[in-house]
């Protein structure tokens, strides 16, 4: 039997609008998003991820770990 694989796509909705309204706040939020995401990806061996702009793609073989 093939092992389960799961993919999650997370996007910061409204981020482009936030940038147009408050660039400093947007920079802080995006920096926090990147730092939290990378910290969690590095600390969990069963989850891998890729950050692209204001989005995060997580993938792995364990649904509970990815979600």
Order of alpha helices (4+ residues) and beta strands (2+ residues): beta-alpha-alpha-beta-beta-alpha
